[in-house]
Amino acid sequence: MSLSTMTNNEPAGSDEKKIVYDTKDLNLWYGQTHALKDINLSIYEKEVTAIIGPSGCGKSTFIKTLNRMVELVPSVRTSGTIEYNGKSILDKSFKVEDLRTRVGMVFQKPNPFPKSIYDNITYGPKIHGIRSKKILDEIVERSLRGASIWDEVKDRLKENAYGLSGGQQQRLCIARCLAIEPDVILMDEPTSALDPKSTLRIEELVQELKKEYSIIIVTHNMQQAARISDKTAFFLNGEVIEYDQTDNIFTNPSDNRTEDYISGRFG
Ligand SMILES: Nc1ncnc2c1ncn2[C@@H]1O[C@H](COP(=O)(O)OP(=O)(O)OP(=O)(O)O)[C@@H](O)[C@H]1O
């Protein structure tokens, strides 16, 4: 069954799964620009959810509302609700710091700190008060292994992260997220600056990571969305046009605009 026939945008076959994020009538404005319009999406735990759509349709804005990073823009105004594990995160009483420890983010361009590989990973844990070298060493190894980069860097942990290739830097940034033991990883076009081989490594990694984490990924790459995601939401002009199991979106979309977009007729 397609989502367009269902309420609250719950794809068929999701009944058993836990909802990690639930947005209800979410609207967002940058000044006069109405960037998100009545978004009702339920995002499920330990799945990969792809957000697709043409440039300017609100994909990045959407994922940046999920960790409230969008509030850094002074003109931003929102209405509606976002529940994260049942808690309403847009409420002023909700501490944004609590969210940032549960929700990691990876950006389009790898953005390691100008520090050693080791210090990149320990940065977050140290902010959370971890001082023991033994524990920090364990976190570094576990995070780098989790991001499939341990073998490449284990003998150069004290070297500057800028000496890594772009693909390695992106996996380091994923490891930096893992170090804070998040529930959710938000990824905003994480492979768009990478070559095909590095892209494939990240895609394989995402498949591995979803066993433990819920992943929401913005991508312009239709093949990537089809290859790695469980569910896909198609955004257009700030609205969710269709949200469904990825197989349905790519083989049997219920809205002509989805079909036009995925077949390259616009965007
Ligand atoms: N900081 C900002 N201030 C004002 N308007 C903004 C800001 N960021 C985004 N917008 C506007 O909000 C709308 C959605 O932008 P957003 O970046 O979320 O789209 P997108 O789908 O991620 O685009 P792209 O694929 O090009 O990255 C656009 O009209 C954009 O111009």
PDBQT file of the ligand as one rigid body, heavy atoms in Angstrom, charges set to zero:
ROOT
HETATM    1  N1  LIG A 301      19.922  29.850   6.033  1.00  0.00    +0.000 N 
HETATM    2  C1  LIG A 301      18.901  30.071   5.200  1.00  0.00    +0.000 A 
HETATM    3  N2  LIG A 301      18.314  31.280   5.148  1.00  0.00    +0.000 NA
HETATM    4  C2  LIG A 301      17.263  31.505   4.317  1.00  0.00    +0.000 A 
HETATM    5  N3  LIG A 301      16.739  30.580   3.491  1.00  0.00    +0.000 NA
HETATM    6  C3  LIG A 301      17.289  29.368   3.496  1.00  0.00    +0.000 A 
HETATM    7  C4  LIG A 301      18.394  29.026   4.357  1.00  0.00    +0.000 A 
HETATM    8  N4  LIG A 301      18.730  27.738   4.147  1.00  0.00    +0.000 NA
HETATM    9  C5  LIG A 301      17.866  27.275   3.209  1.00  0.00    +0.000 A 
HETATM   10  N5  LIG A 301      17.011  28.236   2.822  1.00  0.00    +0.000 N 
HETATM   11  C6  LIG A 301      15.912  28.105   1.836  1.00  0.00    +0.000 C 
HETATM   12  O1  LIG A 301      15.065  27.039   2.238  1.00  0.00    +0.000 OA
HETATM   13  C7  LIG A 301      14.684  26.239   1.121  1.00  0.00    +0.000 C 
HETATM   14  C8  LIG A 301      15.136  24.799   1.356  1.00  0.00    +0.000 C 
HETATM   15  O2  LIG A 301      16.558  24.752   1.353  1.00  0.00    +0.000 OA
HETATM   16  P1  LIG A 301      17.389  23.438   1.702  1.00  0.00    +0.000 P 
HETATM   17  O3  LIG A 301      18.830  23.797   1.767  1.00  0.00    +0.000 OA
HETATM   18  O4  LIG A 301      16.780  22.767   2.863  1.00  0.00    +0.000 OA
HETATM   19  O5  LIG A 301      17.089  22.551   0.407  1.00  0.00    +0.000 OA
HETATM   20  P2  LIG A 301      17.804  21.199  -0.114  1.00  0.00    +0.000 P 
HETATM   21  O6  LIG A 301      16.708  20.350  -0.644  1.00  0.00    +0.000 OA
HETATM   22  O7  LIG A 301      18.650  20.639   0.950  1.00  0.00    +0.000 OA
HETATM   23  O8  LIG A 301      18.685  21.746  -1.310  1.00  0.00    +0.000 OA
HETATM   24  P3  LIG A 301      20.072  21.181  -1.950  1.00  0.00    +0.000 P 
HETATM   25  O9  LIG A 301      19.722  19.852  -2.539  1.00  0.00    +0.000 OA
HETATM   26  O10 LIG A 301      20.412  22.187  -3.007  1.00  0.00    +0.000 OA
HETATM   27  O11 LIG A 301      21.079  21.102  -0.842  1.00  0.00    +0.000 OA
HETATM   28  C9  LIG A 301      15.292  26.913  -0.103  1.00  0.00    +0.000 C 
HETATM   29  O12 LIG A 301      14.338  27.778  -0.647  1.00  0.00    +0.000 OA
HETATM   30  C10 LIG A 301      16.460  27.689   0.479  1.00  0.00    +0.000 C 
HETATM   31  O13 LIG A 301      16.758  28.821  -0.329  1.00  0.00    +0.000 OA
ENDROOT
TORSDOF 0
